[in-house]
């Protein structure tokens, strides 16, 4: 697990806190995570520089609701969503967003995004391993139970 933490892909972004979610800045780390150059990202964002254009379509409304909730309530929060990388792969993102006032007295959203795809894969593998061990444990219990009663147990070869 620590090895995954050492190689975690992390990126940063800042956007104007308005309904268009107009991106002002995306870090190089974020660009590397999704595989696009700055120019390619500019093209995807469009004239309004809308951050949600980078998200998978099914997650756009979820992200918008997340930001709206932070705007009216708490000053920070977390959200998970997916993005399509340049190579076509899907990247699962955990986004920690904080609202701050800039020196120009405007409010901005600052996001720290982390690639959690590998963490989710490791979690699934761990769950499969636990399930397999549970099955083995149950089979061992049955075998032990059969041994206690007699040397012949239907369905098991000893």
C-alpha angles and dihedrals in degrees: 000000000000089000089058090049091053091053098040114141111229130178138178135216139174127203139180108260098239133111092271093058088221109199116227099174140014119183124234088245090058091047090052091049092059096031099234128126120234090257092051091050090050089055093049093048092053128202093314090050089226111187093205089068086075092056127086107266094244091058100047097089091044090055093046091051089048092054093043089053092052092047093057100033133012122024095227140026148148134251135175122215142145134253130190112235124217090257090057096253121131116241119204109215133198107202123196108194129191129184117221136168114243126220086262089062091246120126119244135187116230115197131194109195125195127191104237096173093103092045091053091048091050089049092052091049091050091050091051090050092050090049091050092048090049090054091049090049092051091048090050091051090052091049092049090048091051092049091054093057102038143324092258117076121169115238098017130090115211 
